[in-house]
Amino acid sequence: MKKHNIMIPKPRSNFVKVECESCKNVKVLYTYSTKAVLCPSCNSELLVNTGGQAKITGNILETLD
């Protein structure tokens, strides 16, 4: 099999820019995080661990590749 015929699967996880709903602080988070992430300025939860893909409670601004 030639190298140009090999399909490389795209990962299901990625990094996202998330904005806190209360203080509008922006933080970059990983979508499959294993820990809950708090906002550094107001201590509200931005991400909750669910065992798989995390639940993001803030506003997602963009997906980073």
Secondary structure, 3 states (H helix, E strand, C coil): CCHHHCCCCCCCCCEEEEECCCCCCEEEEECCCCCCEECCCCCCEEEECCCCCCEECCEEEEEEC
